[in-house]
Amino acid sequence: MKVSVVKETAPGERRVALVPEAAAKLRSAGLEVLVQSGAGDGAWHTDDSYAEAGATVVSRADALAADVVLMVGKPDTAAVSVLRPGQVVIGLLAPLTDPDLTAALAAAGVTAVSMDMIPRTLPRAQPMDALSSQANIAGYKAALLGATQFGRFFPLLITAAGTARPAKVLVLGTGVAGLQAIGTARRLGALVSAYDVRPETRTEAESVGATFIELTSVGPASGEGGYARALTEDERTAQQEELAGHIARHDVVITTAQVPGRRPPLLVTEDALKSMTPGSVVVDMGASILGGNVAGSVPGETVLTENGVAIVGASGLPSSMAAAASAMYARNISSLLLYLISDGALALNREDELQSGVIITSGGAIVHPALTDAASKPQPAPADQPSDQPPDQPDEGATRAVPGSSR
Ligand code: NAD
């Protein structure tokens, strides 16, 4: 069976789905591994290093013709147009936010396997959990960006030239990325506080060295499957106002809050930014074209407010550490691929909980329950829509289900 790796085409994407070590592992499992020439360049893996690992370096057309095509992100339109029925495509396909791609893959007759739909709490799925591996990298890098943008020290420094007090860092959202950001900022010597709308994250945040902040104006907002639910408009306003007081007392704020299938909730408002001291830094890991956790953040750019606060629009962080991110992703995707294979051939079985969690299209149809349920449900009336966004914005995820909610 031929398994291929294609070069990523998304702008700025440097990661590659398999590193040579993972290619060798798949070879030793009896698979023929094809690698598009140049696929590993962004992560510093040459064509020669793949060839030494037993892979065959091929053209993009040949890579796209393999039985199983591995990628980090999504196939572009040109790639989808050459896929044939029965081929398997595995990547972070984002079906909750890109239903058009899911529909196109179904129409192409492709079996699409989405790494971001892995039921993360299944113990056997943990080596395949690419959302966690990439979030870990993003959280680490977000803390480093905060430290390098900040014009003072993170640690307490006592020198002959004077004493520098430790920076006060606030991490908003303590999922996988937030916990890594806390740990990294702590290791750099900062005093770290943290907040999440799911109170059960308190123990984890404290265990990596943060002081957990509780808000009195917003109750717990744990949703399905271990994720947060979207807040109501009243809760959102109360949260923003109470958080503003805490934000004003910190030098560096790192935001990582997400609600699956929706635009990120706004946590740091313009008023909160105005209350910060000049020279403060806000790193918005949720920055996206749909908006982020921070008012005025621009993905990929650092914006300076009138009162001298730097807002770092920290998008694409895993790609900025392409070597580490690719190594981890390669382990995730090869674990999943080997799970889907028996005796050198694909053994797809949607009765299996893990497989039914990740297979989104098959036999010309969309088959994932979270996607078919969402499509069959009527759109909620505007007044019923959870309002974590302004009314003039489409609610991206109003009818979408939560990944892994079947777990
Ligand atoms: P995520 O990226 O979806 O969200 C990041 C954090 O933002 C979450 O902690 C969420 O509660 C928080 N958040 C959302 N809205 C907020 C708001 N308005 N204000 C403040 N915080 C807000 O989360 P994730 O890192 O993907 O983790 C999601 C869940 O999956 C967690 O419960 C995590 O423990 C769980 N998980 C479990 C496993 C496992 O069991 N092996 C592996 C990975 C993750």
Residues whose N, C-alpha, C, O or C-beta is under 5 A from the ligand:
A	BS01	NAD	R120 T121 S132 G173 T174 G175 V176 A177 Y195 D196 V197 R198 G225 G226 Y227 A228 R229 T256 A257 Q258 V259 P260 P265
